[in-house]
């Protein structure tokens, strides 16, 4: 199975995945990226406004997918 790397980007900060994960196909990669973005967002996002992305690289280092979570809280 191919290995994919899930890097986390919050604003200008990039946290590189050095271990990766073996997944069967592109659907599994998209699902894992979305779940990772949601899970990580709970820990990292600022309470008023923030954007977080999980950028997926393949074994050759090519970016193949990005899952983004955006939070904006507006007082009405």
mmCIF file of the N, C-alpha and C atoms, coordinates in Angstrom:
data_MODEL
# 
_entry.id   MODEL 
# 
loop_
_atom_site.group_PDB 
_atom_site.id 
_atom_site.type_symbol 
_atom_site.label_atom_id 
_atom_site.label_alt_id 
_atom_site.label_comp_id 
_atom_site.label_asym_id 
_atom_site.label_entity_id 
_atom_site.label_seq_id 
_atom_site.pdbx_PDB_ins_code 
_atom_site.Cartn_x 
_atom_site.Cartn_y 
_atom_site.Cartn_z 
_atom_site.occupancy 
_atom_site.B_iso_or_equiv 
_atom_site.pdbx_formal_charge 
_atom_site.auth_seq_id 
_atom_site.auth_comp_id 
_atom_site.auth_asym_id 
_atom_site.auth_atom_id 
_atom_site.pdbx_PDB_model_num 
ATOM 1   N N  . UNK A 1 1  ? 0.839   -1.183 0.000  1.00 0.00 ? 1  UNK A N  1 
ATOM 2   C CA . UNK A 1 1  ? 0.000   0.000  0.000  1.00 0.00 ? 1  UNK A CA 1 
ATOM 3   C C  . UNK A 1 1  ? 0.886   1.249  0.000  1.00 0.00 ? 1  UNK A C  1 
ATOM 4   N N  . UNK A 1 2  ? 0.449   2.284  -0.685 1.00 0.00 ? 2  UNK A N  1 
ATOM 5   C CA . UNK A 1 2  ? 1.224   3.527  -0.701 1.00 0.00 ? 2  UNK A CA 1 
ATOM 6   C C  . UNK A 1 2  ? 1.159   4.254  0.647  1.00 0.00 ? 2  UNK A C  1 
ATOM 7   N N  . UNK A 1 3  ? 2.206   5.013  0.931  1.00 0.00 ? 3  UNK A N  1 
ATOM 8   C CA . UNK A 1 3  ? 2.299   5.791  2.171  1.00 0.00 ? 3  UNK A CA 1 
ATOM 9   C C  . UNK A 1 3  ? 2.033   7.256  1.846  1.00 0.00 ? 3  UNK A C  1 
ATOM 10  N N  . UNK A 1 4  ? 1.247   7.896  2.723  1.00 0.00 ? 4  UNK A N  1 
ATOM 11  C CA . UNK A 1 4  ? 0.896   9.304  2.580  1.00 0.00 ? 4  UNK A CA 1 
ATOM 12  C C  . UNK A 1 4  ? 1.288   10.052 3.844  1.00 0.00 ? 4  UNK A C  1 
ATOM 13  N N  . UNK A 1 5  ? 1.664   11.312 3.668  1.00 0.00 ? 5  UNK A N  1 
ATOM 14  C CA . UNK A 1 5  ? 2.131   12.150 4.770  1.00 0.00 ? 5  UNK A CA 1 
ATOM 15  C C  . UNK A 1 5  ? 1.170   13.319 4.948  1.00 0.00 ? 5  UNK A C  1 
ATOM 16  N N  . UNK A 1 6  ? 0.753   13.543 6.184  1.00 0.00 ? 6  UNK A N  1 
ATOM 17  C CA . UNK A 1 6  ? -0.264  14.533 6.507  1.00 0.00 ? 6  UNK A CA 1 
ATOM 18  C C  . UNK A 1 6  ? 0.375   15.701 7.268  1.00 0.00 ? 6  UNK A C  1 
ATOM 19  N N  . UNK A 1 7  ? 0.745   16.746 6.531  1.00 0.00 ? 7  UNK A N  1 
ATOM 20  C CA . UNK A 1 7  ? 1.355   17.930 7.136  1.00 0.00 ? 7  UNK A CA 1 
ATOM 21  C C  . UNK A 1 7  ? 0.257   18.874 7.606  1.00 0.00 ? 7  UNK A C  1 
ATOM 22  N N  . UNK A 1 8  ? 0.485   19.551 8.719  1.00 0.00 ? 8  UNK A N  1 
ATOM 23  C CA . UNK A 1 8  ? -0.507  20.467 9.285  1.00 0.00 ? 8  UNK A CA 1 
ATOM 24  C C  . UNK A 1 8  ? -0.004  21.896 9.123  1.00 0.00 ? 8  UNK A C  1 
ATOM 25  N N  . UNK A 1 9  ? -0.867  22.755 8.581  1.00 0.00 ? 9  UNK A N  1 
ATOM 26  C CA . UNK A 1 9  ? -0.520  24.171 8.402  1.00 0.00 ? 9  UNK A CA 1 
ATOM 27  C C  . UNK A 1 9  ? -1.547  25.033 9.137  1.00 0.00 ? 9  UNK A C  1 
ATOM 28  N N  . UNK A 1 10 ? -1.049  25.886 10.024 1.00 0.00 ? 10 UNK A N  1 
ATOM 29  C CA . UNK A 1 10 ? -1.890  26.882 10.691 1.00 0.00 ? 10 UNK A CA 1 
ATOM 30  C C  . UNK A 1 10 ? -1.216  28.226 10.481 1.00 0.00 ? 10 UNK A C  1 
ATOM 31  N N  . UNK A 1 11 ? -1.874  29.105 9.723  1.00 0.00 ? 11 UNK A N  1 
ATOM 32  C CA . UNK A 1 11 ? -1.280  30.367 9.295  1.00 0.00 ? 11 UNK A CA 1 
ATOM 33  C C  . UNK A 1 11 ? 0.049   30.063 8.613  1.00 0.00 ? 11 UNK A C  1 
ATOM 34  N N  . UNK A 1 12 ? 1.147   30.625 9.084  1.00 0.00 ? 12 UNK A N  1 
ATOM 35  C CA . UNK A 1 12 ? 2.456   30.400 8.457  1.00 0.00 ? 12 UNK A CA 1 
ATOM 36  C C  . UNK A 1 12 ? 3.211   29.212 9.050  1.00 0.00 ? 12 UNK A C  1 
ATOM 37  N N  . UNK A 1 13 ? 2.683   28.609 10.090 1.00 0.00 ? 13 UNK A N  1 
ATOM 38  C CA . UNK A 1 13 ? 3.359   27.498 10.766 1.00 0.00 ? 13 UNK A CA 1 
ATOM 39  C C  . UNK A 1 13 ? 3.040   26.180 10.061 1.00 0.00 ? 13 UNK A C  1 
ATOM 40  N N  . UNK A 1 14 ? 4.092   25.388 9.790  1.00 0.00 ? 14 UNK A N  1 
ATOM 41  C CA . UNK A 1 14 ? 3.925   24.083 9.150  1.00 0.00 ? 14 UNK A CA 1 
ATOM 42  C C  . UNK A 1 14 ? 4.527   23.007 10.042 1.00 0.00 ? 14 UNK A C  1 
ATOM 43  N N  . UNK A 1 15 ? 3.732   21.994 10.327 1.00 0.00 ? 15 UNK A N  1 
ATOM 44  C CA . UNK A 1 15 ? 4.197   20.843 11.097 1.00 0.00 ? 15 UNK A CA 1 
ATOM 45  C C  . UNK A 1 15 ? 4.231   19.667 10.129 1.00 0.00 ? 15 UNK A C  1 
ATOM 46  N N  . UNK A 1 16 ? 5.440   19.192 9.815  1.00 0.00 ? 16 UNK A N  1 
ATOM 47  C CA . UNK A 1 16 ? 5.604   18.125 8.822  1.00 0.00 ? 16 UNK A CA 1 
ATOM 48  C C  . UNK A 1 16 ? 5.432   16.747 9.452  1.00 0.00 ? 16 UNK A C  1 
ATOM 49  N N  . UNK A 1 17 ? 4.727   15.907 8.756  1.00 0.00 ? 17 UNK A N  1 
ATOM 50  C CA . UNK A 1 17 ? 4.543   14.507 9.136  1.00 0.00 ? 17 UNK A CA 1 
ATOM 51  C C  . UNK A 1 17 ? 5.749   13.731 8.623  1.00 0.00 ? 17 UNK A C  1 
ATOM 52  N N  . UNK A 1 18 ? 6.499   13.128 9.513  1.00 0.00 ? 18 UNK A N  1 
ATOM 53  C CA . UNK A 1 18 ? 7.688   12.373 9.106  1.00 0.00 ? 18 UNK A CA 1 
ATOM 54  C C  . UNK A 1 18 ? 7.451   10.866 9.056  1.00 0.00 ? 18 UNK A C  1 
ATOM 55  N N  . UNK A 1 19 ? 6.314   10.408 9.597  1.00 0.00 ? 19 UNK A N  1 
ATOM 56  C CA . UNK A 1 19 ? 6.027   8.979  9.629  1.00 0.00 ? 19 UNK A CA 1 
ATOM 57  C C  . UNK A 1 19 ? 5.105   8.533  8.505  1.00 0.00 ? 19 UNK A C  1 
ATOM 58  N N  . UNK A 1 20 ? 4.062   9.293  8.258  1.00 0.00 ? 20 UNK A N  1 
ATOM 59  C CA . UNK A 1 20 ? 3.097   8.929  7.227  1.00 0.00 ? 20 UNK A CA 1 
ATOM 60  C C  . UNK A 1 20 ? 2.202   7.790  7.648  1.00 0.00 ? 20 UNK A C  1 
ATOM 61  N N  . UNK A 1 21 ? 1.315   7.428  6.724  1.00 0.00 ? 21 UNK A N  1 
ATOM 62  C CA . UNK A 1 21 ? 0.355   6.362  6.975  1.00 0.00 ? 21 UNK A CA 1 
ATOM 63  C C  . UNK A 1 21 ? 0.070   5.651  5.661  1.00 0.00 ? 21 UNK A C  1 
ATOM 64  N N  . UNK A 1 22 ? -0.019  4.339  5.719  1.00 0.00 ? 22 UNK A N  1 
ATOM 65  C CA . UNK A 1 22 ? -0.348  3.559  4.531  1.00 0.00 ? 22 UNK A CA 1 
ATOM 66  C C  . UNK A 1 22 ? -1.866  3.510  4.379  1.00 0.00 ? 22 UNK A C  1 
ATOM 67  N N  . UNK A 1 23 ? -2.342  3.891  3.187  1.00 0.00 ? 23 UNK A N  1 
ATOM 68  C CA . UNK A 1 23 ? -3.774  3.878  2.907  1.00 0.00 ? 23 UNK A CA 1 
ATOM 69  C C  . UNK A 1 23 ? -4.018  3.268  1.538  1.00 0.00 ? 23 UNK A C  1 
ATOM 70  N N  . UNK A 1 24 ? -5.188  2.665  1.383  1.00 0.00 ? 24 UNK A N  1 
ATOM 71  C CA . UNK A 1 24 ? -5.481  1.865  0.188  1.00 0.00 ? 24 UNK A CA 1 
ATOM 72  C C  . UNK A 1 24 ? -5.735  2.682  -1.074 1.00 0.00 ? 24 UNK A C  1 
ATOM 73  N N  . UNK A 1 25 ? -6.461  3.825  -0.946 1.00 0.00 ? 25 UNK A N  1 
ATOM 74  C CA . UNK A 1 25 ? -6.841  4.547  -2.153 1.00 0.00 ? 25 UNK A CA 1 
ATOM 75  C C  . UNK A 1 25 ? -7.097  6.018  -1.855 1.00 0.00 ? 25 UNK A C  1 
ATOM 76  N N  . UNK A 1 26 ? -7.427  6.789  -2.909 1.00 0.00 ? 26 UNK A N  1 
ATOM 77  C CA . UNK A 1 26 ? -7.613  8.230  -2.753 1.00 0.00 ? 26 UNK A CA 1 
ATOM 78  C C  . UNK A 1 26 ? -8.811  8.576  -1.879 1.00 0.00 ? 26 UNK A C  1 
ATOM 79  N N  . UNK A 1 27 ? -9.836  7.739  -1.858 1.00 0.00 ? 27 UNK A N  1 
ATOM 80  C CA . UNK A 1 27 ? -10.975 7.981  -0.972 1.00 0.00 ? 27 UNK A CA 1 
ATOM 81  C C  . UNK A 1 27 ? -10.555 7.876  0.494  1.00 0.00 ? 27 UNK A C  1 
ATOM 82  N N  . UNK A 1 28 ? -9.743  6.886  0.797  1.00 0.00 ? 28 UNK A N  1 
ATOM 83  C CA . UNK A 1 28 ? -9.251  6.719  2.172  1.00 0.00 ? 28 UNK A CA 1 
ATOM 84  C C  . UNK A 1 28 ? -8.353  7.888  2.572  1.00 0.00 ? 28 UNK A C  1 
ATOM 85  N N  . UNK A 1 29 ? -7.558  8.384  1.633  1.00 0.00 ? 29 UNK A N  1 
ATOM 86  C CA . UNK A 1 29 ? -6.694  9.535  1.900  1.00 0.00 ? 29 UNK A CA 1 
ATOM 87  C C  . UNK A 1 29 ? -7.538  10.768 2.205  1.00 0.00 ? 29 UNK A C  1 
ATOM 88  N N  . UNK A 1 30 ? -8.563  11.029 1.402  1.00 0.00 ? 30 UNK A N  1 
ATOM 89  C CA . UNK A 1 30 ? -9.430  12.188 1.612  1.00 0.00 ? 30 UNK A CA 1 
ATOM 90  C C  . UNK A 1 30 ? -10.162 12.088 2.946  1.00 0.00 ? 30 UNK A C  1 
ATOM 91  N N  . UNK A 1 31 ? -10.648 10.918 3.266  1.00 0.00 ? 31 UNK A N  1 
ATOM 92  C CA . UNK A 1 31 ? -11.365 10.712 4.528  1.00 0.00 ? 31 UNK A CA 1 
ATOM 93  C C  . UNK A 1 31 ? -10.435 10.944 5.717  1.00 0.00 ? 31 UNK A C  1 
ATOM 94  N N  . UNK A 1 32 ? -9.226  10.395 5.647  1.00 0.00 ? 32 UNK A N  1 
ATOM 95  C CA . UNK A 1 32 ? -8.255  10.548 6.739  1.00 0.00 ? 32 UNK A CA 1 
ATOM 96  C C  . UNK A 1 32 ? -7.831  12.004 6.897  1.00 0.00 ? 32 UNK A C  1 
ATOM 97  N N  . UNK A 1 33 ? -7.638  12.717 5.793  1.00 0.00 ? 33 UNK A N  1 
ATOM 98  C CA . UNK A 1 33 ? -7.258  14.132 5.853  1.00 0.00 ? 33 UNK A CA 1 
ATOM 99  C C  . UNK A 1 33 ? -8.359  14.965 6.502  1.00 0.00 ? 33 UNK A C  1 
ATOM 100 N N  . UNK A 1 34 ? -9.608  14.704 6.134  1.00 0.00 ? 34 UNK A N  1 
ATOM 101 C CA . UNK A 1 34 ? -10.728 15.441 6.717  1.00 0.00 ? 34 UNK A CA 1 
ATOM 102 C C  . UNK A 1 34 ? -10.851 15.163 8.214  1.00 0.00 ? 34 UNK A C  1 
ATOM 103 N N  . UNK A 1 35 ? -10.762 13.910 8.602  1.00 0.00 ? 35 UNK A N  1 
ATOM 104 C CA . UNK A 1 35 ? -10.839 13.562 10.020 1.00 0.00 ? 35 UNK A CA 1 
ATOM 105 C C  . UNK A 1 35 ? -9.683  14.162 10.814 1.00 0.00 ? 35 UNK A C  1 
ATOM 106 N N  . UNK A 1 36 ? -8.490  14.126 10.236 1.00 0.00 ? 36 UNK A N  1 
ATOM 107 C CA . UNK A 1 36 ? -7.330  14.708 10.911 1.00 0.00 ? 36 UNK A CA 1 
ATOM 108 C C  . UNK A 1 36 ? -7.506  16.210 11.092 1.00 0.00 ? 36 UNK A C  1 
ATOM 109 N N  . UNK A 1 37 ? -8.001  16.893 10.064 1.00 0.00 ? 37 UNK A N  1 
ATOM 110 C CA . UNK A 1 37 ? -8.206  18.346 10.145 1.00 0.00 ? 37 UNK A CA 1 
ATOM 111 C C  . UNK A 1 37 ? -9.205  18.687 11.251 1.00 0.00 ? 37 UNK A C  1 
ATOM 112 N N  . UNK A 1 38 ? -10.284 17.948 11.329 1.00 0.00 ? 38 UNK A N  1 
ATOM 113 C CA . UNK A 1 38 ? -11.295 18.193 12.358 1.00 0.00 ? 38 UNK A CA 1 
ATOM 114 C C  . UNK A 1 38 ? -10.716 17.938 13.747 1.00 0.00 ? 38 UNK A C  1 
ATOM 115 N N  . UNK A 1 39 ? -10.016 16.837 13.902 1.00 0.00 ? 39 UNK A N  1 
ATOM 116 C CA . UNK A 1 39 ? -9.440  16.479 15.200 1.00 0.00 ? 39 UNK A CA 1 
ATOM 117 C C  . UNK A 1 39 ? -8.399  17.513 15.648 1.00 0.00 ? 39 UNK A C  1 
ATOM 118 N N  . UNK A 1 40 ? -7.501  17.876 14.759 1.00 0.00 ? 40 UNK A N  1 
ATOM 119 C CA . UNK A 1 40 ? -6.440  18.825 15.094 1.00 0.00 ? 40 UNK A CA 1 
ATOM 120 C C  . UNK A 1 40 ? -7.013  20.216 15.345 1.00 0.00 ? 40 UNK A C  1 
ATOM 121 N N  . UNK A 1 41 ? -8.047  20.587 14.610 1.00 0.00 ? 41 UNK A N  1 
ATOM 122 C CA . UNK A 1 41 ? -8.664  21.905 14.778 1.00 0.00 ? 41 UNK A CA 1 
ATOM 123 C C  . UNK A 1 41 ? -9.161  22.105 16.197 1.00 0.00 ? 41 UNK A C  1 
ATOM 124 N N  . UNK A 1 42 ? -9.657  21.074 16.825 1.00 0.00 ? 42 UNK A N  1 
ATOM 125 C CA . UNK A 1 42 ? -10.120 21.176 18.208 1.00 0.00 ? 42 UNK A CA 1 
ATOM 126 C C  . UNK A 1 42 ? -8.995  21.637 19.133 1.00 0.00 ? 42 UNK A C  1 
ATOM 127 N N  . UNK A 1 43 ? -7.783  21.254 18.822 1.00 0.00 ? 43 UNK A N  1 
ATOM 128 C CA . UNK A 1 43 ? -6.640  21.568 19.672 1.00 0.00 ? 43 UNK A CA 1 
ATOM 129 C C  . UNK A 1 43 ? -5.982  22.897 19.325 1.00 0.00 ? 43 UNK A C  1 
ATOM 130 N N  . UNK A 1 44 ? -5.954  23.267 18.050 1.00 0.00 ? 44 UNK A N  1 
ATOM 131 C CA . UNK A 1 44 ? -5.125  24.383 17.605 1.00 0.00 ? 44 UNK A CA 1 
ATOM 132 C C  . UNK A 1 44 ? -5.848  25.680 17.281 1.00 0.00 ? 44 UNK A C  1 
ATOM 133 N N  . UNK A 1 45 ? -7.110  25.604 16.899 1.00 0.00 ? 45 UNK A N  1 
ATOM 134 C CA . UNK A 1 45 ? -7.762  26.808 16.397 1.00 0.00 ? 45 UNK A CA 1 
ATOM 135 C C  . UNK A 1 45 ? -7.997  27.853 17.475 1.00 0.00 ? 45 UNK A C  1 
ATOM 136 N N  . UNK A 1 46 ? -7.762  29.103 17.109 1.00 0.00 ? 46 UNK A N  1 
ATOM 137 C CA . UNK A 1 46 ? -8.065  30.247 17.958 1.00 0.00 ? 46 UNK A CA 1 
ATOM 138 C C  . UNK A 1 46 ? -9.584  30.359 18.069 1.00 0.00 ? 46 UNK A C  1 
ATOM 139 N N  . UNK A 1 47 ? -10.080 30.793 19.212 1.00 0.00 ? 47 UNK A N  1 
ATOM 140 C CA . UNK A 1 47 ? -11.516 30.815 19.459 1.00 0.00 ? 47 UNK A CA 1 
ATOM 141 C C  . UNK A 1 47 ? -12.278 31.862 18.648 1.00 0.00 ? 47 UNK A C  1 
ATOM 142 N N  . UNK A 1 48 ? -11.604 32.860 18.090 1.00 0.00 ? 48 UNK A N  1 
ATOM 143 C CA . UNK A 1 48 ? -12.336 33.891 17.364 1.00 0.00 ? 48 UNK A CA 1 
ATOM 144 C C  . UNK A 1 48 ? -12.208 33.779 15.847 1.00 0.00 ? 48 UNK A C  1 
ATOM 145 N N  . UNK A 1 49 ? -11.024 33.442 15.360 1.00 0.00 ? 49 UNK A N  1 
ATOM 146 C CA . UNK A 1 49 ? -10.861 33.306 13.909 1.00 0.00 ? 49 UNK A CA 1 
ATOM 147 C C  . UNK A 1 49 ? -9.566  32.556 13.611 1.00 0.00 ? 49 UNK A C  1 
ATOM 148 N N  . UNK A 1 50 ? -9.665  31.550 12.764 1.00 0.00 ? 50 UNK A N  1 
ATOM 149 C CA . UNK A 1 50 ? -8.475  30.792 12.415 1.00 0.00 ? 50 UNK A CA 1 
ATOM 150 C C  . UNK A 1 50 ? -8.766  29.871 11.236 1.00 0.00 ? 50 UNK A C  1 
ATOM 151 N N  . UNK A 1 51 ? -7.710  29.471 10.557 1.00 0.00 ? 51 UNK A N  1 
ATOM 152 C CA . UNK A 1 51 ? -7.797  28.495 9.483  1.00 0.00 ? 51 UNK A CA 1 
ATOM 153 C C  . UNK A 1 51 ? -6.693  27.469 9.680  1.00 0.00 ? 51 UNK A C  1 
ATOM 154 N N  . UNK A 1 52 ? -7.033  26.231 9.484  1.00 0.00 ? 52 UNK A N  1 
ATOM 155 C CA . UNK A 1 52 ? -6.089  25.141 9.611  1.00 0.00 ? 52 UNK A CA 1 
ATOM 156 C C  . UNK A 1 52 ? -6.228  24.256 8.384  1.00 0.00 ? 52 UNK A C  1 
ATOM 157 N N  . UNK A 1 53 ? -5.113  23.767 7.861  1.00 0.00 ? 53 UNK A N  1 
ATOM 158 C CA . UNK A 1 53 ? -5.166  22.870 6.699  1.00 0.00 ? 53 UNK A CA 1 
ATOM 159 C C  . UNK A 1 53 ? -4.295  21.645 6.953  1.00 0.00 ? 53 UNK A C  1 
ATOM 160 N N  . UNK A 1 54 ? -4.763  20.522 6.467  1.00 0.00 ? 54 UNK A N  1 
ATOM 161 C CA . UNK A 1 54 ? -3.965  19.303 6.426  1.00 0.00 ? 54 UNK A CA 1 
ATOM 162 C C  . UNK A 1 54 ? -3.619  19.098 4.962  1.00 0.00 ? 54 UNK A C  1 
ATOM 163 N N  . UNK A 1 55 ? -2.317  19.159 4.665  1.00 0.00 ? 55 UNK A N  1 
ATOM 164 C CA . UNK A 1 55 ? -1.833  19.001 3.298  1.00 0.00 ? 55 UNK A CA 1 
ATOM 165 C C  . UNK A 1 55 ? -1.211  17.620 3.167  1.00 0.00 ? 55 UNK A C  1 
ATOM 166 N N  . UNK A 1 56 ? -1.680  16.864 2.198  1.00 0.00 ? 56 UNK A N  1 
ATOM 167 C CA . UNK A 1 56 ? -1.233  15.481 2.042  1.00 0.00 ? 56 UNK A CA 1 
ATOM 168 C C  . UNK A 1 56 ? -0.206  15.378 0.926  1.00 0.00 ? 56 UNK A C  1 
ATOM 169 N N  . UNK A 1 57 ? 0.912   14.694 1.245  1.00 0.00 ? 57 UNK A N  1 
ATOM 170 C CA . UNK A 1 57 ? 1.963   14.402 0.265  1.00 0.00 ? 57 UNK A CA 1 
ATOM 171 C C  . UNK A 1 57 ? 1.991   12.904 0.013  1.00 0.00 ? 57 UNK A C  1 
ATOM 172 N N  . UNK A 1 58 ? 2.342   12.526 -1.220 1.00 0.00 ? 58 UNK A N  1 
ATOM 173 C CA . UNK A 1 58 ? 2.526   11.110 -1.517 1.00 0.00 ? 58 UNK A CA 1 
ATOM 174 C C  . UNK A 1 58 ? 3.970   10.706 -1.221 1.00 0.00 ? 58 UNK A C  1 
ATOM 175 N N  . UNK A 1 59 ? 4.316   9.484  -1.546 1.00 0.00 ? 59 UNK A N  1 
ATOM 176 C CA . UNK A 1 59 ? 5.657   8.960  -1.250 1.00 0.00 ? 59 UNK A CA 1 
ATOM 177 C C  . UNK A 1 59 ? 6.770   9.713  -1.972 1.00 0.00 ? 59 UNK A C  1 
ATOM 178 N N  . UNK A 1 60 ? 6.441   10.340 -3.095 1.00 0.00 ? 60 UNK A N  1 
ATOM 179 C CA . UNK A 1 60 ? 7.433   11.114 -3.850 1.00 0.00 ? 60 UNK A CA 1 
ATOM 180 C C  . UNK A 1 60 ? 7.534   12.557 -3.351 1.00 0.00 ? 60 UNK A C  1 
ATOM 181 N N  . UNK A 1 61 ? 6.691   12.921 -2.385 1.00 0.00 ? 61 UNK A N  1 
ATOM 182 C CA . UNK A 1 61 ? 6.713   14.266 -1.841 1.00 0.00 ? 61 UNK A CA 1 
ATOM 183 C C  . UNK A 1 61 ? 5.807   15.253 -2.556 1.00 0.00 ? 61 UNK A C  1 
ATOM 184 N N  . UNK A 1 62 ? 5.008   14.780 -3.501 1.00 0.00 ? 62 UNK A N  1 
ATOM 185 C CA . UNK A 1 62 ? 4.085   15.653 -4.233 1.00 0.00 ? 62 UNK A CA 1 
ATOM 186 C C  . UNK A 1 62 ? 2.811   15.893 -3.422 1.00 0.00 ? 62 UNK A C  1 
ATOM 187 N N  . UNK A 1 63 ? 2.393   17.155 -3.311 1.00 0.00 ? 63 UNK A N  1 
ATOM 188 C CA . UNK A 1 63 ? 1.137   17.467 -2.633 1.00 0.00 ? 63 UNK A CA 1 
ATOM 189 C C  . UNK A 1 63 ? -0.016  16.993 -3.508 1.00 0.00 ? 63 UNK A C  1 
ATOM 190 N N  . UNK A 1 64 ? -0.923  16.224 -2.906 1.00 0.00 ? 64 UNK A N  1 
ATOM 191 C CA . UNK A 1 64 ? -2.025  15.656 -3.687 1.00 0.00 ? 64 UNK A CA 1 
ATOM 192 C C  . UNK A 1 64 ? -3.400  16.084 -3.189 1.00 0.00 ? 64 UNK A C  1 
ATOM 193 N N  . UNK A 1 65 ? -3.473  16.621 -1.969 1.00 0.00 ? 65 UNK A N  1 
ATOM 194 C CA . UNK A 1 65 ? -4.779  16.942 -1.408 1.00 0.00 ? 65 UNK A CA 1 
ATOM 195 C C  . UNK A 1 65 ? -4.599  17.930 -0.256 1.00 0.00 ? 65 UNK A C  1 
ATOM 196 N N  . UNK A 1 66 ? -5.620  18.779 -0.051 1.00 0.00 ? 66 UNK A N  1 
ATOM 197 C CA . UNK A 1 66 ? -5.625  19.690 1.099  1.00 0.00 ? 66 UNK A CA 1 
ATOM 198 C C  . UNK A 1 66 ? -7.029  19.686 1.695  1.00 0.00 ? 66 UNK A C  1 
ATOM 199 N N  . UNK A 1 67 ? -7.107  19.445 3.004  1.00 0.00 ? 67 UNK A N  1 
ATOM 200 C CA . UNK A 1 67 ? -8.372  19.547 3.740  1.00 0.00 ? 67 UNK A CA 1 
ATOM 201 C C  . UNK A 1 67 ? -8.256  20.763 4.651  1.00 0.00 ? 67 UNK A C  1 
ATOM 202 N N  . UNK A 1 68 ? -9.226  21.681 4.561  1.00 0.00 ? 68 UNK A N  1 
ATOM 203 C CA . UNK A 1 68 ? -9.159  22.941 5.301  1.00 0.00 ? 68 UNK A CA 1 
ATOM 204 C C  . UNK A 1 68 ? -10.347 23.079 6.244  1.00 0.00 ? 68 UNK A C  1 
ATOM 205 N N  . UNK A 1 69 ? -10.051 23.560 7.449  1.00 0.00 ? 69 UNK A N  1 
ATOM 206 C CA . UNK A 1 69 ? -11.088 23.887 8.427  1.00 0.00 ? 69 UNK A CA 1 
ATOM 207 C C  . UNK A 1 69 ? -10.930 25.365 8.752  1.00 0.00 ? 69 UNK A C  1 
ATOM 208 N N  . UNK A 1 70 ? -12.038 26.119 8.633  1.00 0.00 ? 70 UNK A N  1 
ATOM 209 C CA . UNK A 1 70 ? -12.021 27.546 8.946  1.00 0.00 ? 70 UNK A CA 1 
ATOM 210 C C  . UNK A 1 70 ? -13.030 27.814 10.053 1.00 0.00 ? 70 UNK A C  1 
ATOM 211 N N  . UNK A 1 71 ? -12.601 28.601 11.029 1.00 0.00 ? 71 UNK A N  1 
ATOM 212 C CA . UNK A 1 71 ? -13.476 29.000 12.117 1.00 0.00 ? 71 UNK A CA 1 
ATOM 213 C C  . UNK A 1 71 ? -13.544 30.514 12.170 1.00 0.00 ? 71 UNK A C  1 
ATOM 214 N N  . UNK A 1 72 ? -14.759 31.034 12.216 1.00 0.00 ? 72 UNK A N  1 
ATOM 215 C CA . UNK A 1 72 ? -14.942 32.475 12.384 1.00 0.00 ? 72 UNK A CA 1 
ATOM 216 C C  . UNK A 1 72 ? -16.126 32.666 13.312 1.00 0.00 ? 72 UNK A C  1 
ATOM 217 N N  . UNK A 1 73 ? -15.895 33.346 14.408 1.00 0.00 ? 73 UNK A N  1 
ATOM 218 C CA . UNK A 1 73 ? -16.947 33.645 15.366 1.00 0.00 ? 73 UNK A CA 1 
ATOM 219 C C  . UNK A 1 73 ? -17.266 35.127 15.266 1.00 0.00 ? 73 UNK A C  1 
ATOM 220 N N  . UNK A 1 74 ? -18.537 35.442 15.024 1.00 0.00 ? 74 UNK A N  1 
ATOM 221 C CA . UNK A 1 74 ? -18.961 36.834 14.900 1.00 0.00 ? 74 UNK A CA 1 
ATOM 222 C C  . UNK A 1 74 ? -19.992 37.150 15.959 1.00 0.00 ? 74 UNK A C  1 
ATOM 223 N N  . UNK A 1 75 ? -19.774 38.223 16.671 1.00 0.00 ? 75 UNK A N  1 
ATOM 224 C CA . UNK A 1 75 ? -20.773 38.679 17.638 1.00 0.00 ? 75 UNK A CA 1 
ATOM 225 C C  . UNK A 1 75 ? -21.846 39.469 16.896 1.00 0.00 ? 75 UNK A C  1 
ATOM 226 N N  . UNK A 1 76 ? -23.100 39.144 17.168 1.00 0.00 ? 76 UNK A N  1 
ATOM 227 C CA . UNK A 1 76 ? -24.213 39.794 16.472 1.00 0.00 ? 76 UNK A CA 1 
ATOM 228 C C  . UNK A 1 76 ? -24.962 40.744 17.383 1.00 0.00 ? 76 UNK A C  1 
# 
